[in-house]
Amino acid sequence: MLGFDVSERTISRWMKRASRDSDPSKRWLTFLRNHREAIAAMDFFTVPTVTFSVLYCFFVISHDRRRILHCNVTRHPTSLWIIQQLREAFPFDSAPRFLIFDRDAKYGLEVPAAVHSLKMSPVRTSFESPWQKDYASHCTSWVRCDTTLFARRRWDSFTPWAFRGGLSPGCSYR
């Protein structure tokens, strides 16, 4: 490139000396910590109804204060519906710098384009890596465990403290 001939062995010797953190989770956690105030995440979770149909709950959570910014429910999520929810979640140029979401087919090509138009940088998580959405995955697990507990509980054994932290036996979050 600059007119120098360098052998492959010389390059491989220098590449070994370059320090690089091999653990991708540490790099991701560093990104989350450094940009906490400028990050929001969106995700879906499902809720079974009494009639055995499924509702899709959409929510957007802010990472700095772990505050739910927006939530809504639909029977059939489409990319146009998600775009409208993003417009409602971030009105009047109040959008954060980064928006984290997974690689779900519901988002299509339209949602990343809409995220760009809202002046945010879309950050997609890796395949099968829910830990990269940190707070959003924690929130969905908590709600899923709580609704599962309520759905499985019989009315004659109802206890009021179940809504104050009692989670289903399979739930991993406390």
C-alpha positions as CSV (number, residue, x, y, z in Angstrom):
1,M,0.0,0.0,0.0
2,L,2.8,2.4,0.9
3,G,5.3,0.8,-1.3
4,F,6.7,-1.5,1.4
5,D,6.9,-5.3,1.0
6,V,6.0,-7.1,4.2
7,S,5.9,-10.8,4.6
8,E,3.0,-12.6,6.0
9,R,5.1,-13.9,8.8
10,T,6.0,-10.4,10.0
11,I,2.3,-9.5,10.0
12,S,1.4,-12.6,12.0
13,R,4.1,-11.9,14.5
14,W,2.7,-8.3,15.1
15,M,-0.9,-9.5,15.2
16,K,0.0,-11.9,18.1
17,R,1.4,-9.0,20.1
18,A,-1.7,-6.8,19.7
19,S,-3.7,-7.0,22.8
20,R,-7.4,-7.6,22.3
21,D,-10.1,-8.6,24.7
22,S,-11.3,-12.0,23.4
23,D,-14.5,-12.0,25.4
24,P,-17.3,-10.3,23.4
25,S,-19.6,-10.0,26.5
26,K,-17.1,-7.7,28.2
27,R,-17.0,-5.4,25.1
28,W,-20.8,-5.4,25.0
29,L,-21.1,-4.6,28.8
30,T,-18.6,-1.8,28.4
31,F,-20.7,-0.3,25.6
32,L,-23.9,-0.6,27.8
33,R,-22.1,1.1,30.7
34,N,-20.5,3.9,28.7
35,H,-23.7,4.8,26.8
36,R,-26.3,4.0,29.4
37,E,-28.0,7.4,29.2
38,A,-28.3,7.2,25.4
39,I,-29.7,3.7,25.1
40,A,-33.2,2.4,24.9
41,A,-34.3,-1.1,24.0
42,M,-37.5,-2.5,22.5
43,D,-38.9,-6.0,22.8
44,F,-42.0,-8.2,22.6
45,F,-43.4,-10.7,25.0
46,T,-46.5,-12.9,24.7
47,V,-49.4,-13.2,27.1
48,P,-51.9,-16.0,26.9
49,T,-55.6,-15.0,27.3
50,V,-58.4,-16.8,28.9
51,T,-59.7,-17.9,25.5
52,F,-56.3,-19.4,24.6
53,S,-55.4,-16.8,22.1
54,V,-52.1,-14.9,22.3
55,L,-51.5,-11.2,22.8
56,Y,-48.2,-9.6,21.8
57,C,-47.0,-6.9,24.2
58,F,-44.6,-4.4,22.9
59,F,-42.5,-2.1,25.1
60,V,-39.6,0.3,25.0
61,I,-37.4,0.6,28.1
62,S,-34.8,3.3,28.9
63,H,-31.5,2.0,30.1
64,D,-30.4,4.9,32.3
65,R,-33.3,4.7,34.8
66,R,-34.8,1.3,33.7
67,R,-38.0,3.1,33.0
68,I,-40.7,1.8,30.7
69,L,-41.1,4.6,28.1
70,H,-43.9,3.0,26.1
71,C,-46.0,-0.1,25.9
72,N,-48.9,-1.4,23.9
73,V,-50.7,-4.6,23.0
74,T,-51.8,-6.2,19.7
75,R,-53.0,-9.5,18.4
76,H,-51.0,-9.2,15.1
77,P,-47.8,-7.1,15.2
78,T,-46.7,-5.8,11.9
79,S,-43.7,-3.6,11.0
80,L,-46.0,-0.6,10.3
81,W,-47.6,-1.0,13.7
82,I,-44.2,-1.1,15.3
83,I,-43.1,2.0,13.5
84,Q,-46.2,3.8,14.8
85,Q,-45.4,2.7,18.4
86,L,-41.9,4.1,18.0
87,R,-43.3,7.4,16.9
88,E,-45.5,7.5,19.9
89,A,-42.6,6.4,22.2
90,F,-40.3,9.2,21.0
91,P,-42.2,12.3,20.2
92,F,-40.7,15.7,19.5
93,D,-37.1,14.6,19.0
94,S,-36.8,13.0,22.4
95,A,-35.2,9.8,21.0
96,P,-32.1,8.4,22.5
97,R,-28.9,7.9,20.5
98,F,-29.1,4.0,20.3
99,L,-32.1,1.6,20.1
100,I,-31.3,-2.0,20.8
101,F,-33.6,-4.7,19.4
102,D,-33.3,-8.3,18.3
103,R,-33.4,-9.9,14.9
104,D,-37.1,-10.8,14.9
105,A,-38.8,-11.2,11.5
106,K,-41.6,-8.8,12.7
107,Y,-39.2,-5.9,12.3
108,G,-38.5,-6.5,8.6
109,L,-36.6,-3.8,6.7
110,E,-39.0,-1.0,7.5
111,V,-38.3,-0.8,11.3
112,P,-34.5,-0.2,11.0
113,A,-35.2,2.5,8.3
114,A,-37.7,4.2,10.6
115,V,-35.2,4.0,13.5
116,H,-32.7,5.9,11.3
117,S,-35.4,8.5,10.4
118,L,-36.0,9.1,14.1
119,K,-32.2,10.0,14.3
120,M,-31.3,6.9,16.3
121,S,-28.7,4.3,15.6
122,P,-30.3,0.8,15.4
123,V,-28.2,-1.8,17.3
124,R,-29.3,-5.4,16.6
125,T,-28.3,-8.1,19.0
126,S,-26.6,-11.3,17.9
127,F,-28.5,-14.4,17.1
128,E,-29.9,-16.2,20.1
129,S,-28.4,-13.7,22.6
130,P,-31.1,-12.3,24.8
131,W,-28.5,-11.3,27.4
132,Q,-27.5,-8.5,25.0
133,K,-30.8,-6.7,25.7
134,D,-30.0,-6.8,29.4
135,Y,-32.9,-4.9,31.0
136,A,-35.5,-5.6,28.3
137,S,-35.0,-9.4,28.6
138,H,-35.1,-9.1,32.4
139,C,-38.4,-7.3,32.1
140,T,-40.0,-9.8,29.7
141,S,-38.9,-12.7,31.9
142,W,-40.4,-11.1,35.0
143,V,-43.7,-10.4,33.3
144,R,-43.8,-13.8,31.7
145,C,-43.2,-15.5,35.0
146,D,-45.8,-13.3,36.8
147,T,-48.5,-14.0,34.2
148,T,-47.7,-17.7,34.1
149,L,-48.1,-17.8,37.9
150,F,-51.5,-16.1,37.7
151,A,-52.7,-18.3,34.9
152,R,-51.7,-21.5,36.7
153,R,-53.0,-20.5,40.1
154,R,-56.4,-21.9,41.1
155,W,-58.9,-19.4,42.5
156,D,-59.4,-21.4,45.7
157,S,-55.7,-21.3,46.5
158,F,-55.3,-17.6,45.7
159,T,-52.9,-15.7,48.0
160,P,-52.6,-11.9,47.9
161,W,-48.8,-12.0,48.4
162,A,-48.5,-13.7,45.1
163,F,-48.6,-10.3,43.4
164,R,-45.9,-8.9,45.6
165,G,-42.9,-11.0,44.4
166,G,-44.2,-14.5,44.2
167,L,-42.9,-15.9,40.9
168,S,-43.6,-19.2,39.1
169,P,-41.4,-22.1,40.0
170,G,-39.6,-22.0,36.6
171,C,-38.7,-18.3,36.8
172,S,-35.1,-17.5,37.0
173,Y,-35.4,-13.8,38.1
174,R,-36.1,-12.7,41.7
